[in-house]
Amino acid sequence: MVDLDASNGLAVTPVWVAGVDGCRGGWIAVLLDLSGAEPPRVRMATSIADVADLPEAPPVVAVDMPVGLPERLIGSGRACEVAVRRLLGARQSSVFSIPCRAAVMETSDYRRACEIASANSEPPRMVSKQGFALFPKIREVDETLRARPELRDRVFETHPEVCFLHMNGGEPARLPKKVKGRAHPDGLEERRGLLREQGFPADFLEAGRRPPRPAAADDFLDACAAAWTAARILRGEARCYPETPSRDAFGLEMAIRA
């Protein structure tokens, strides 16, 4: 779609970026038009490839999911995970340690995944149940980027809590999004406030209290935060953790941007 800028009559072509979060049954994507010609949009997708292939053709897709898997884990996580945990204070527990590639590729046996992870880490580290639950989507991102190398310059890893930290002047969010596995209303409202301050329309955020199923309200807010970072990546403003990322055995960059 091409819009006319009423101030000068010139055509304005929307430039979309996408922020993506995994949810039950697929992915929720928030699309931002950097030209300002169109309001934000929400799309549900069954695969991360479907997000990249949306009609809006976002040149940058920021996804809240690990990209790049180590063959062996040294220390408490990938360098990008270690770097952002130092910033997050009480929110650092939201950054999971992703184990070695072989453990992530274990599709059904949690105990076997723990054995593989322990044998390929120094010091030996097991796999959290929360981390194991993410493995199918981590595998999907990994397989997509290996099968479609052209997406490697478009799809970037981010982490919502690091995004909110940058929105908040370098301070982590004061309240958690969830308490004992359930949404924490005050924590969600704190993040809505940060997004409003960054220009997200109030009616868009209000509608996101009940996002398209099967996504939840916290998934929507995380996708908004990822979209904010996608815009920063396209503009060359995003921070990269660590500043000089390493790559995995398949050439995938291991970095978190915000």
C-alpha positions as a Markdown table, in Angstrom:
| # | Residue | x | y | z |
|---|---|---|---|---|
| 1 | Met | 0.0 | 0.0 | 0.0 |
| 2 | Val | 1.2 | 3.5 | -0.8 |
| 3 | Asp | -0.1 | 6.5 | 1.2 |
| 4 | Leu | 0.1 | 10.2 | 0.4 |
| 5 | Asp | 1.8 | 12.5 | 2.9 |
| 6 | Ala | -0.8 | 15.3 | 3.2 |
| 7 | Ser | 1.9 | 17.8 | 4.1 |
| 8 | Asn | 3.6 | 17.7 | 0.7 |
| 9 | Gly | 1.6 | 15.4 | -1.5 |
| 10 | Leu | 4.4 | 12.9 | -1.9 |
| 11 | Ala | 3.8 | 9.2 | -1.9 |
| 12 | Val | 4.9 | 7.4 | 1.4 |
| 13 | Thr | 5.7 | 3.7 | 1.1 |
| 14 | Pro | 5.4 | 1.8 | 4.4 |
| 15 | Val | 8.6 | 0.3 | 5.7 |
| 16 | Trp | 7.7 | -2.6 | 8.1 |
| 17 | Val | 9.7 | -4.3 | 10.8 |
| 18 | Ala | 8.5 | -7.3 | 12.8 |
| 19 | Gly | 8.9 | -8.3 | 16.5 |
| 20 | Val | 8.1 | -11.9 | 17.2 |
| 21 | Asp | 7.4 | -14.0 | 20.3 |
| 22 | Gly | 6.6 | -17.7 | 20.5 |
| 23 | Cys | 3.2 | -18.7 | 21.8 |
| 24 | Arg | 1.2 | -21.9 | 22.0 |
| 25 | Gly | 0.5 | -23.1 | 18.5 |
| 26 | Gly | 2.8 | -20.7 | 16.7 |
| 27 | Trp | 4.1 | -17.2 | 16.8 |
| 28 | Ile | 2.7 | -13.7 | 17.4 |
| 29 | Ala | 4.2 | -10.9 | 15.3 |
| 30 | Val | 3.8 | -7.2 | 15.9 |
| 31 | Leu | 4.5 | -5.1 | 12.8 |
| 32 | Leu | 5.6 | -1.5 | 12.9 |
| 33 | Asp | 5.6 | 0.9 | 9.9 |
| 34 | Leu | 8.7 | 3.1 | 10.3 |
| 35 | Ser | 7.3 | 5.6 | 7.7 |
| 36 | Gly | 4.4 | 6.4 | 10.0 |
| 37 | Ala | 1.9 | 5.9 | 7.2 |
| 38 | Glu | 0.3 | 2.8 | 8.8 |
| 39 | Pro | -0.7 | 2.0 | 12.4 |
| 40 | Pro | 0.9 | -1.1 | 14.0 |
| 41 | Arg | -0.5 | -4.5 | 13.1 |
| 42 | Val | -0.7 | -7.9 | 14.8 |
| 43 | Arg | -0.3 | -11.2 | 12.8 |
| 44 | Met | -0.4 | -14.8 | 13.9 |
| 45 | Ala | 1.9 | -17.2 | 12.1 |
| 46 | Thr | 2.3 | -21.0 | 12.3 |
| 47 | Ser | 6.1 | -20.8 | 11.6 |
| 48 | Ile | 8.9 | -18.2 | 11.8 |
| 49 | Ala | 9.4 | -18.6 | 8.1 |
| 50 | Asp | 5.8 | -17.4 | 7.6 |
| 51 | Val | 6.6 | -14.2 | 9.5 |
| 52 | Ala | 9.6 | -13.5 | 7.2 |
| 53 | Asp | 7.3 | -14.2 | 4.2 |
| 54 | Leu | 4.4 | -11.9 | 5.3 |
| 55 | Pro | 3.1 | -9.5 | 2.6 |
| 56 | Glu | 4.6 | -6.6 | 4.6 |
| 57 | Ala | 8.1 | -8.2 | 3.8 |
| 58 | Pro | 9.8 | -6.9 | 6.9 |
| 59 | Pro | 13.6 | -6.4 | 6.3 |
| 60 | Val | 14.2 | -7.0 | 10.0 |
| 61 | Val | 12.6 | -9.6 | 12.2 |
| 62 | Ala | 13.5 | -9.5 | 15.9 |
| 63 | Val | 12.6 | -12.8 | 17.6 |
| 64 | Asp | 12.5 | -13.6 | 21.3 |
| 65 | Met | 14.2 | -17.0 | 20.7 |
| 66 | Pro | 17.8 | -18.1 | 20.8 |
| 67 | Val | 19.7 | -18.0 | 17.5 |
| 68 | Gly | 23.0 | -19.9 | 17.3 |
| 69 | Leu | 23.7 | -23.0 | 19.4 |
| 70 | Pro | 27.0 | -23.9 | 20.9 |
| 71 | Glu | 28.6 | -27.3 | 20.5 |
| 72 | Arg | 29.8 | -27.1 | 24.1 |
| 73 | Leu | 28.9 | -24.8 | 26.8 |
| 74 | Ile | 31.6 | -23.2 | 28.9 |
| 75 | Gly | 30.5 | -21.3 | 32.0 |
| 76 | Ser | 26.9 | -20.1 | 32.8 |
| 77 | Gly | 25.7 | -19.7 | 29.2 |
| 78 | Arg | 26.4 | -18.3 | 25.8 |
| 79 | Ala | 28.3 | -15.0 | 25.9 |
| 80 | Cys | 25.2 | -13.0 | 25.0 |
| 81 | Glu | 23.2 | -14.5 | 27.8 |
| 82 | Val | 25.9 | -13.8 | 30.3 |
| 83 | Ala | 26.3 | -10.2 | 29.1 |
| 84 | Val | 22.6 | -9.3 | 29.4 |
| 85 | Arg | 22.1 | -11.0 | 32.8 |
| 86 | Arg | 24.6 | -8.5 | 34.2 |
| 87 | Leu | 22.2 | -5.7 | 33.4 |
| 88 | Leu | 18.9 | -7.2 | 34.4 |
| 89 | Gly | 19.2 | -7.4 | 38.2 |
| 90 | Ala | 16.0 | -9.1 | 39.6 |
| 91 | Arg | 14.9 | -9.8 | 36.0 |
| 92 | Gln | 18.0 | -11.9 | 35.1 |
| 93 | Ser | 16.2 | -15.2 | 35.8 |
| 94 | Ser | 14.2 | -14.5 | 32.6 |
| 95 | Val | 17.3 | -15.3 | 30.5 |
| 96 | Phe | 17.6 | -19.1 | 30.2 |
| 97 | Ser | 21.0 | -20.8 | 29.5 |
| 98 | Ile | 20.7 | -22.6 | 26.2 |
| 99 | Pro | 22.6 | -25.9 | 26.3 |
| 100 | Cys | 24.7 | -27.4 | 23.5 |
| 101 | Arg | 23.2 | -28.1 | 20.1 |
| 102 | Ala | 23.0 | -31.9 | 20.7 |
| 103 | Ala | 20.9 | -31.4 | 23.8 |
| 104 | Val | 18.5 | -29.0 | 22.0 |
| 105 | Met | 18.1 | -31.6 | 19.2 |
| 106 | Glu | 16.8 | -34.1 | 21.7 |
| 107 | Thr | 13.1 | -34.1 | 20.8 |
| 108 | Ser | 11.3 | -36.1 | 23.5 |
| 109 | Asp | 13.4 | -37.3 | 26.4 |
| 110 | Tyr | 14.0 | -34.7 | 29.0 |
| 111 | Arg | 16.4 | -36.9 | 31.0 |
| 112 | Arg | 18.4 | -37.7 | 27.9 |
| 113 | Ala | 18.6 | -34.0 | 27.1 |
| 114 | Cys | 19.9 | -33.4 | 30.6 |
| 115 | Glu | 22.5 | -36.1 | 30.2 |
| 116 | Ile | 23.7 | -34.7 | 26.9 |
| 117 | Ala | 23.8 | -31.1 | 28.2 |
| 118 | Ser | 25.8 | -32.2 | 31.3 |
| 119 | Ala | 28.3 | -34.1 | 29.3 |
| 120 | Asn | 28.9 | -31.1 | 27.0 |
| 121 | Ser | 29.2 | -28.3 | 29.6 |
| 122 | Glu | 31.9 | -27.0 | 32.0 |
| 123 | Pro | 30.9 | -27.1 | 34.8 |
| 124 | Pro | 28.2 | -29.7 | 34.1 |
| 125 | Arg | 24.8 | -28.1 | 33.7 |
| 126 | Met | 21.4 | -29.7 | 33.4 |
| 127 | Val | 18.5 | -28.5 | 31.3 |
| 128 | Ser | 15.6 | -26.6 | 33.0 |
| 129 | Lys | 12.1 | -27.8 | 32.4 |
| 130 | Gln | 11.3 | -24.3 | 31.0 |
| 131 | Gly | 14.2 | -24.4 | 28.7 |
| 132 | Phe | 13.3 | -27.9 | 27.5 |
| 133 | Ala | 9.8 | -26.6 | 26.6 |
| 134 | Leu | 11.3 | -24.1 | 24.3 |
| 135 | Phe | 13.4 | -26.6 | 22.4 |
| 136 | Pro | 10.8 | -27.2 | 19.6 |
| 137 | Lys | 10.8 | -23.5 | 18.7 |
| 138 | Ile | 14.5 | -23.1 | 19.1 |
| 139 | Arg | 14.9 | -26.0 | 16.6 |
| 140 | Glu | 12.5 | -24.4 | 14.3 |
| 141 | Val | 14.4 | -21.1 | 14.2 |
| 142 | Asp | 17.7 | -23.0 | 13.8 |
| 143 | Glu | 16.4 | -25.2 | 11.0 |
| 144 | Thr | 14.8 | -22.3 | 9.2 |
| 145 | Leu | 18.0 | -20.2 | 9.2 |
| 146 | Arg | 20.1 | -23.1 | 8.1 |
| 147 | Ala | 17.7 | -24.0 | 5.3 |
| 148 | Arg | 17.3 | -20.4 | 4.2 |
| 149 | Pro | 20.6 | -18.6 | 4.5 |
| 150 | Glu | 19.1 | -15.4 | 3.0 |
| 151 | Leu | 17.2 | -14.9 | 6.2 |
| 152 | Arg | 20.3 | -14.7 | 8.4 |
| 153 | Asp | 20.6 | -11.0 | 7.6 |
| 154 | Arg | 17.0 | -10.4 | 8.5 |
| 155 | Val | 16.3 | -12.5 | 11.6 |
| 156 | Phe | 17.9 | -11.4 | 14.8 |
| 157 | Glu | 17.7 | -12.6 | 18.4 |
| 158 | Thr | 16.4 | -10.3 | 21.0 |
| 159 | His | 15.1 | -10.5 | 24.6 |
| 160 | Pro | 12.1 | -8.5 | 25.8 |
| 161 | Glu | 13.5 | -7.7 | 29.2 |
| 162 | Val | 16.6 | -6.2 | 27.7 |
| 163 | Cys | 14.4 | -4.2 | 25.3 |
| 164 | Phe | 12.4 | -2.9 | 28.3 |
| 165 | Leu | 15.6 | -2.1 | 30.1 |
| 166 | His | 16.7 | 0.1 | 27.2 |
| 167 | Met | 13.3 | 1.8 | 27.0 |
| 168 | Asn | 13.6 | 2.5 | 30.7 |
| 169 | Gly | 16.9 | 4.4 | 30.6 |
| 170 | Gly | 19.1 | 1.4 | 31.4 |
| 171 | Glu | 17.0 | 0.3 | 34.4 |
| 172 | Pro | 15.3 | -3.2 | 34.4 |
| 173 | Ala | 11.6 | -3.4 | 34.8 |
| 174 | Arg | 10.7 | -3.1 | 38.5 |
| 175 | Leu | 8.0 | -5.8 | 38.5 |
| 176 | Pro | 7.9 | -9.3 | 37.0 |
| 177 | Lys | 5.6 | -10.1 | 34.1 |
| 178 | Lys | 4.6 | -13.4 | 35.8 |
| 179 | Val | 4.5 | -14.7 | 39.3 |
| 180 | Lys | 4.3 | -18.5 | 39.9 |
| 181 | Gly | 3.6 | -19.0 | 36.2 |
| 182 | Arg | 0.7 | -16.5 | 36.1 |
| 183 | Ala | 0.5 | -13.1 | 34.5 |
| 184 | His | 1.2 | -10.3 | 37.0 |
| 185 | Pro | -1.1 | -7.4 | 36.1 |
| 186 | Asp | 1.0 | -4.7 | 37.6 |
| 187 | Gly | 4.1 | -6.0 | 35.8 |
| 188 | Leu | 2.2 | -6.0 | 32.5 |
| 189 | Glu | 1.0 | -2.5 | 33.1 |
| 190 | Glu | 4.5 | -1.3 | 33.8 |
| 191 | Arg | 5.6 | -2.6 | 30.4 |
| 192 | Arg | 2.5 | -1.1 | 28.7 |
| 193 | Gly | 3.6 | 2.3 | 30.1 |
| 194 | Leu | 7.1 | 1.9 | 28.7 |
| 195 | Leu | 5.7 | 1.0 | 25.3 |
| 196 | Arg | 3.3 | 4.0 | 25.4 |
| 197 | Glu | 6.3 | 6.3 | 26.2 |
| 198 | Gln | 8.0 | 4.9 | 23.0 |
| 199 | Gly | 5.0 | 5.9 | 20.8 |
| 200 | Phe | 2.9 | 2.8 | 20.7 |
| 201 | Pro | -0.7 | 3.9 | 20.3 |
| 202 | Ala | -2.8 | 3.5 | 23.5 |
| 203 | Asp | -5.7 | 1.9 | 21.6 |
| 204 | Phe | -3.3 | -0.7 | 20.1 |
| 205 | Leu | -1.9 | -1.6 | 23.5 |
| 206 | Glu | -5.4 | -1.7 | 25.0 |
| 207 | Ala | -6.5 | -4.2 | 22.3 |
| 208 | Gly | -3.4 | -6.3 | 23.1 |
| 209 | Arg | -4.9 | -7.1 | 26.5 |
| 210 | Arg | -6.8 | -9.7 | 24.5 |
| 211 | Pro | -4.6 | -10.6 | 21.6 |
| 212 | Pro | -5.5 | -13.1 | 18.9 |
| 213 | Arg | -5.7 | -16.6 | 20.3 |
| 214 | Pro | -3.7 | -18.6 | 21.3 |
| 215 | Ala | -1.3 | -15.8 | 22.3 |
| 216 | Ala | -1.5 | -14.3 | 25.7 |
| 217 | Ala | -1.2 | -10.6 | 26.8 |
| 218 | Asp | 2.4 | -11.1 | 27.9 |
| 219 | Asp | 3.2 | -12.6 | 24.5 |
| 220 | Phe | 1.8 | -9.5 | 22.8 |
| 221 | Leu | 3.8 | -7.2 | 25.0 |
| 222 | Asp | 7.0 | -9.1 | 24.3 |
| 223 | Ala | 6.3 | -9.0 | 20.6 |
| 224 | Cys | 5.9 | -5.2 | 20.8 |
| 225 | Ala | 9.2 | -4.9 | 22.6 |
| 226 | Ala | 10.9 | -7.1 | 20.0 |
| 227 | Ala | 9.3 | -4.9 | 17.2 |
| 228 | Trp | 10.7 | -1.8 | 19.0 |
| 229 | Thr | 14.2 | -3.4 | 18.8 |
| 230 | Ala | 13.7 | -4.4 | 15.2 |
| 231 | Ala | 13.2 | -0.7 | 14.4 |
| 232 | Arg | 16.4 | 0.1 | 16.2 |
| 233 | Ile | 18.3 | -2.6 | 14.3 |
| 234 | Leu | 17.1 | -1.2 | 11.0 |
| 235 | Arg | 18.1 | 2.3 | 12.0 |
| 236 | Gly | 21.5 | 1.1 | 13.2 |
| 237 | Glu | 20.7 | 2.1 | 16.8 |
| 238 | Ala | 20.4 | -1.3 | 18.6 |
| 239 | Arg | 22.9 | -2.4 | 21.1 |
| 240 | Cys | 24.6 | -5.8 | 20.5 |
| 241 | Tyr | 25.5 | -8.1 | 23.4 |
| 242 | Pro | 28.3 | -9.0 | 23.3 |
| 243 | Glu | 29.7 | -6.2 | 21.1 |
| 244 | Thr | 31.7 | -8.8 | 19.1 |
| 245 | Pro | 29.5 | -11.9 | 18.7 |
| 246 | Ser | 30.8 | -15.4 | 18.0 |
| 247 | Arg | 29.2 | -17.8 | 15.6 |
| 248 | Asp | 28.1 | -21.4 | 15.9 |
| 249 | Ala | 29.2 | -24.3 | 13.9 |
| 250 | Phe | 26.7 | -23.4 | 11.1 |
| 251 | Gly | 27.7 | -19.7 | 11.0 |
| 252 | Leu | 24.7 | -18.4 | 12.9 |
| 253 | Glu | 25.5 | -15.4 | 15.0 |
| 254 | Met | 25.1 | -15.7 | 18.8 |
| 255 | Ala | 24.1 | -12.2 | 19.9 |
| 256 | Ile | 21.2 | -10.5 | 21.7 |
| 257 | Arg | 20.2 | -7.1 | 20.3 |
| 258 | Ala | 18.1 | -4.5 | 22.0 |
